């Protein structure tokens, strides 16, 4: 009865729910989803249809935060040309939904060939260690020759 009472209170006053996991009684848990089925399908489709997806604040040409700017610059340094980017500032549902979709709390988020790679910190570490270059070559996003050419270009 206590679990039923708690559930009905939450239905009336959702502000009582402070976390994504609510325990009702000793072993009964209720997970709360904030991402709609339509948004989930839309994200699934975008990630499957595009080799590189970048969910960021702004666009690669005009990033709106330093972390998004850093990730766009890292991809540019590696010669990644075909990036499908999503400006999460234009869509509050996407801004919150992508975090739940990936179970990753921060923006930007990068997906390569359908797999979540990470955010700015992971991309930076992978870039510095050479793992990102290896991944991009392995997934045929860039060619080994293109990567060598980008290393030979003088930086501005």
N, C-alpha and C positions, 0 to 999 in steps of 0.2 A: 504494500500500500504506500509506503514511504517513497518508493521509486516512482510510482504513478503520480503522486502529489508533486514531486520535484519536476517530473517531465511536463506536467500541466502548467506549473509556474513558469517554466522556461518558454512554453508556447505563448503565454500571455506576456511575459517580460523577458525577451531575449537578452537584455542587458545583463541578466544574471549569469549568463554564460561567458566566462572570461577566458576559456581556453578552447582549443579545437577538440579536446577529448574530455568527455564528461563521464564520470563513473556513477552509475545508479545502482546502489546496493553493492554487495560484496564482489560479484564477478560479471556484472552486466555493464558493458561499455557502449557508448553511442558516439560514433564519429560524425562530425559536422563537416559537410562539404560546402564550399563557397563558390566553386567553379561550376558554371552551367554546362549541361551536356553539349549545347551548341558551341560554346567556347572551346570545350575540350576537343570536340571534333575538328574545329577550325584550326587549333594549334597542331593537332595530330597531322592534319592534311598539309599544313605549311611545312612542318618539319620533315615529313616524308617526301614531299615534292621538291624540296630545295636542298642542295648539298650543304650550304652554310646558312643558318638562320641566326640572326642577332636581335635579341629583344633588349632595347636600350632606351635611354632618355635622349630624345632627339633623333638625328639621322647620322649616318657615317660622315656625310658632308658637313653637318652642323650639329655636333654632339652638344647636349645640354648639361653634361656633368663630366667631371674629370675621369671617372672610372669608365664611362662609355667612350670618352675620347681616347683613352689608353687602349681599350680593346679594339676600336676601329683602327687606330694607328698600328697596332700589332698585326692585324690582318692585312693592312695595306703594305707593311714592310715585307710580309711574306708573299706579296703579289696575288692575294686572293681578290678576284675581280667580281665574281657573281655571288654577292651577299644579299640575301633577302632580309631586310631589316624591318623592324616593327617599332614605332615610336610609342612607347607605353604611356607617355604623357598625354596622348590624344584619346586614350581609351581607359577609363578607370577600371572597367571590368577586366580588361587584359592585364593591367598593371597588377591587380591582386591575383587574378587567375593564373598567370604564368608562374608566380611564386608557389602556388599550391600544386600546379601541374608538375613542376620539377622537384618540389619539396626543397627548394633553395630560397633563402629569404631575401636575397639581394638582386639588384639589377646593376649591370647588364648580365645577360645569360646567353651563352653560345651553344648551339647545337650543330654538330657536324655529322652528316649522313645519318640523321635520325637519332643520334645519341647526344645526350647532354654532356657537354665538356666541362662547363663551369662558368664562373664569373671572372672578374678582373684579376683577382689574386692568382687563381689557377692558370689563367691564360698567360699572365706575366711569368709565372714560374715555368710553365711549359715552354714559353718562348726562350727564356734564359737558359734552360737545360738542353734545348734542341728537340725536345719531345714534340712540340707543336709542328715543327718542320717535318719530322718523321711521319706524324699523323696525317698532315696535309698531303704529303707525297704518297703515302700508303693508300689513302682514300681517293687518289687521283684528282684532288682539288687543284694542286699545282704540280708542275713537272720538276724533276730534279734540275733541269737546265734553267728553268725560270727562277728557281731559288738561287742558283749560282749567279745568274745575271743580277738579281736584286742585291746580292752581297757586293758585287763589283761596282754598283752605282755609287758615286760620291754622295754623301748625305749633305743636305742643305743646312 
